[in-house]
């Protein structure tokens, strides 16, 4: 019989801490704060690089206090959690300030955590030494289709996983600050997919990544369109494809941007779509010789990756602070995702398959 008790969205177990939001751009204004409002989380203050932007977002979401600088917000004794939505070259400095603030109990950082694996490892170790909870916003793990897929895989309905793929043909909005970095798609878009493949399949043992420039992206870059092939310790193979070109865009051209995924196992198959960039709910269908009699079953939900997944991201951090348990999105785990990204860049640079054992995270 097919499983009917899937949990596409988290149950809010803890919501008692006051959040200080640093950043007032799209991801904070449209995702973080929208999710927190729905979940009943308390946002006590906001700050940004531009005070006027912070004031506008504060008025929209009913945030009572606007600080003139991120540093002033971190010093606010009423704040328990720092929620960062800041560029990765500036994020480490703010994380370190928050780690030194006695009243701050936890920090939610964006990915990539830093511009280099070396810096990410330092932040991991500094958070541990400070006794603070540092979590990284790998929010695709809380996409509803990815959560249900994980539940299906864990149940054994698909048997041993043989092959998986994430197939993206969509145009990201590249933030202006990315123009100053020497890394683009693998670090800022593929990181979602590489991380969620770890979430689903365990630890990869090797990666081969190839890339070419994106004809549409006007600033200098090397990794535009990327294709990564991964081998996992279980024996599974996976492909993560990010086609950020995805075809011409002009009047009269029928846009077909999409992200599709598929997982093949010895006892069944699951497949579906990710709702971004179409603004729809993600989907999942699966068939299993064990639990569905070979028939296709399609669980449904009304929530979406953006913004609803961000409830789960903040909830797991609050619950970790309250219970003392490691967060589901721990900085230690994220360092392993950053190691995978680093291995991908080494593969590009050296034109070969890179084993993860070559990348040191100690």
C-alpha positions, -999 to 999 in steps of 0.1 A, spaced: 0 0 0 13 35 -8 25 57 20 -1 85 28 15 101 58 41 122 42 52 155 58 60 180 30 64 208 55 78 210 90 58 212 123 69 243 142 83 230 175 101 261 187 94 298 180 103 316 212 135 335 202 138 370 188 153 373 154 174 402 141 174 404 103 205 417 86 198 425 49 168 440 31 171 426 -4 148 402 -22 157 370 -3 150 386 31 120 407 21 102 381 -1 113 348 15 126 350 51 102 375 65 72 362 46 79 327 60 85 340 95 52 359 95 33 328 86 51 307 112 46 332 140 83 338 145 93 371 162 115 395 142 126 422 166 149 443 145 163 448 110 194 465 96 209 467 61 237 485 42 211 511 33 189 523 62 161 535 38 158 500 25 156 485 60 130 510 70 109 501 39 110 464 47 104 470 84 72 490 76 60 462 53 65 434 78 58 453 111 94 451 124 96 474 154 132 485 154 155 496 125 192 498 133 216 520 113 242 493 109 245 455 111 269 460 140 243 480 160 218 452 155 242 426 167 248 447 198 210 448 205 206 429 238 170 420 229 180 399 199 187 361 203 193 350 167 211 368 138 196 361 104 221 371 77 213 378 41 246 394 31 272 388 4 297 360 11 327 383 11 312 404 39 293 377 58 323 361 77 331 394 95 295 397 107 294 361 118 325 367 139 310 398 155 278 378 164 299 349 178 315 374 202 282 389 214 272 371 247 235 375 242 234 360 206 225 323 208 225 314 171 233 326 136 217 317 103 241 324 75 236 323 37 253 300 13 279 301 2 291 305 38 323 322 26 343 327 -6 366 298 2 365 264 18 394 275 41 374 304 55 343 282 60 364 257 80 376 286 102 341 298 108 330 262 117 358 259 143 353 294 157 315 287 162 323 255 180 349 273 202 323 300 210 297 275 219 272 291 195 249 275 170 259 284 134 235 272 107 236 276 70 206 283 49 206 253 25 168 259 20 163 234 -9 164 206 17 130 221 29 115 222 -6 84 200 -2 92 176 -30 127 171 -17 114 164 19 89 139 6 115 123 -17 138 119 13 110 102 32 103 78 3 139 69 -1 143 64 37 112 41 37 129 17 12 101 21 -13 126 27 -41 151 1 -30 188 7 -36 193 40 -54 209 35 -88 208 69 -105 196 105 -98 195 137 -117 186 173 -113 180 190 -146 177 229 -145 170 251 -174 164 285 -158 178 320 -156 189 331 -121 189 366 -110 226 372 -104 231 397 -76 254 426 -86 280 417 -60 287 384 -78 304 404 -106 334 409 -83 339 372 -76 358 347 -97 331 320 -92 296 320 -104 272 292 -111 288 263 -92 292 283 -61 259 302 -62 233 280 -79 247 244 -82 253 245 -45 216 240 -40 216 209 -61 249 194 -48 238 199 -13 204 183 -18 220 153 -35 241 148 -3 209 152 17 192 124 -4 220 100 -12 247 105 14 284 114 8 298 115 -27 332 100 -33 341 118 -65 329 146 -89 336 155 -125 324 190 -135 325 206 -169 314 242 -178 312 269 -204 304 306 -204 267 317 -205 261 338 -236 236 359 -218 257 369 -187 274 401 -196 300 403 -169 332 382 -169 328 347 -157 341 312 -163 315 288 -148 282 297 -165 265 265 -177 277 236 -155 273 198 -156 285 177 -126 286 140 -124 289 125 -89 296 90 -77 284 82 -42 297 58 -15 266 37 -20 275 32 -57 248 55 -70 255 79 -98 240 114 -101 240 143 -125 235 179 -116 229 202 -146 225 240 -144 217 255 -178 215 291 -169 212 300 -206 181 279 -212 174 293 -246 168 328 -262 145 353 -245 128 377 -269 93 388 -277 72 360 -292 96 332 -279 78 306 -257 96 304 -224 100 269 -210 122 275 -180 120 246 -155 138 224 -130 130 186 -132 144 158 -111 144 120 -112 156 92 -89 158 56 -101 160 27 -76 160 -11 -78 124 -12 -66 109 20 -80 112 55 -95 104 90 -82 103 121 -104 90 156 -102 96 193 -106 109 222 -85 84 251 -84 111 278 -89 112 296 -113 76 292 -123 61 304 -89 42 271 -85 43 243 -59 69 216 -65 56 182 -76 64 146 -70 52 113 -84 65 78 -76 59 42 -84 72 13 -63 70 -25 -67 70 -27 -29 44 -1 -18 23 11 -48 20 -21 -68 38 -5 -97 12 23 -99 21 59 -100 11 79 -69 12 117 -66 12 133 -32 1 169 -32 5 201 -12 -3 238 -15 30 252 -1 61 262 -22 99 263 -19 98 301 -19 88 312 7 75 283 28 108 263 30 123 291 50 100 283 79 118 250 82 153 266 80 146 290 109 126 264 129 155 239 129 179 266 142 155 276 170 149 240 180 186 233 181 191 263 204 164 252 228 173 215 229 211 216 226 209 192 197 229 199 165 208 218 139 197 199 108 216 225 87 248 225 108 278 245 97 299 213 100 276 196 74 277 227 52 315 225 52 312 192 35 289 207 8 315 235 3 342 208 0 321 193 -28 319 226 -46 356 231 -41 362 197 -57 340 207 -86 361 238 -92 393 217 -91 377 193 -116 370 223 -139 405 237 -135 424 204 -140 401 187 -164 397 155 -145 376 136 -120 384 147 -84 380 124 -54 366 140 -23 394 124 -3 416 150 -20 398 179 -3 407 184 34 381 197 58 399 189 91 
